[in-house]
């Protein structure tokens, strides 16, 4: 299995769809499904009936999973989308932004 290029906590930019251009933080990555959950992006709404736990009922808004191919990591330098490559630095494998050459982690 290949190393994960997008991880929980990364800042990503949406490349396509209704939220194109929006930026958010990764909350969850589901590699087997090829999905990702990004905070404040792809927000879905559910109408909830009043219940014991939620006596008020109302609208429930949450970030729904979206395809991992629709996002790219934001470059640490300027916040624009970039691809990621892996390099060895001090004996550690680190992620590097292709556009600027900046290290993303470690």
RAPEFEN-V957990 format. One line per field, one symbol per residue. ss: DSSP state (H for helix, E for strand, C for the rest). psi: psi as a letter, one per 40 degrees, with the letter a starting at -180 (. if undefined). A space follows every 10 residues. Layout:
ss->???
psi->???
This chain:
ss->CCCCCCCCCC EEEECCCCCC CCEEEEEEEE CCCCEEEECC CCEEEEEECC CCCCCCCEEE EEECCEEHHH EEEECCCCCC EECEEEEEEC CEEEEEECCC CCECCC
psi->hiihdhihei hihhdiadfh eiiihhdihg ddefiihhhe ifhihhhhih addgddaahh hihiiihdee iihhhddeei iiihihihhf eihihhhdde eihdi.
